[in-house]
């Protein structure tokens, strides 16, 4: 029901920002921004990101990008 409300708002032209740590939920979004080390590491549609990073799903995209983290360097 949560996602249905979001889709209905988006159809009415309302921009909805969703934050989540669950990458399976990110698959439902039109556009995704992934931050690593406080900076945007990737932005695009779920399909674009999976193709760009050659990963099967958004969880794998996130893990791939997180492994590139510098953590304070």
C-alpha positions as CSV (number, residue, x, y, z in Angstrom):
1,X,0.0,0.0,0.0
2,X,2.9,2.3,0.7
3,X,4.3,2.1,-2.8
4,X,0.8,2.5,-4.3
5,X,0.5,5.8,-2.5
6,X,3.8,6.9,-3.9
7,X,2.9,5.8,-7.4
8,X,-0.4,7.7,-7.2
9,X,1.4,10.9,-6.0
10,X,4.0,10.6,-8.8
11,X,1.2,10.2,-11.4
12,X,-0.2,13.5,-10.1
13,X,3.2,15.2,-10.8
14,X,4.4,15.2,-7.2
15,X,8.1,14.5,-6.7
16,X,8.6,11.9,-3.9
17,X,11.9,11.4,-2.2
18,X,12.3,7.9,-0.7
19,X,15.3,7.0,1.5
20,X,15.9,3.4,2.3
21,X,18.7,1.0,3.2
22,X,16.8,-1.8,1.5
23,X,18.0,-2.1,-2.1
24,X,15.1,-4.3,-3.1
25,X,12.9,-1.2,-2.4
26,X,15.1,0.9,-4.6
27,X,14.1,-1.3,-7.6
28,X,10.6,0.3,-7.4
29,X,12.0,3.9,-7.9
30,X,12.2,5.7,-11.1
31,X,15.6,7.2,-10.3
32,X,18.2,6.3,-7.7
33,X,21.1,8.2,-6.1
34,X,23.6,6.1,-4.1
35,X,25.9,7.9,-1.7
36,X,29.3,6.5,-0.6
37,X,31.6,8.4,1.8
38,X,29.1,11.3,1.8
39,X,29.2,11.8,-2.0
40,X,26.9,10.7,-4.8
41,X,28.7,7.7,-6.4
42,X,26.0,6.8,-8.9
43,X,22.7,8.2,-10.1
44,X,20.2,6.8,-12.7
45,X,17.4,4.4,-13.1
46,X,17.7,0.9,-11.6
47,X,18.1,-0.6,-15.0
48,X,20.8,1.9,-16.0
49,X,22.8,1.3,-12.8
50,X,22.6,-2.5,-13.1
51,X,23.8,-2.3,-16.7
52,X,26.5,0.3,-16.0
53,X,28.0,-1.7,-13.1
54,X,27.2,-5.1,-14.7
55,X,25.3,-6.3,-11.6
56,X,22.1,-8.4,-11.5
57,X,20.2,-6.3,-8.9
58,X,20.4,-3.1,-6.9
59,X,21.7,-4.9,-3.8
60,X,24.8,-6.0,-5.9
61,X,25.2,-2.5,-7.3
62,X,25.2,-1.0,-3.8
63,X,27.7,-3.7,-2.6
64,X,29.9,-3.0,-5.6
65,X,30.0,0.7,-4.9
66,X,30.4,0.4,-1.1
67,X,33.5,-1.7,-1.7
68,X,35.0,1.4,-3.3
69,X,34.6,3.4,-0.1
70,X,37.7,5.2,1.2
71,X,36.4,5.6,4.7
72,X,38.3,8.6,5.8
73,X,41.2,8.7,3.3
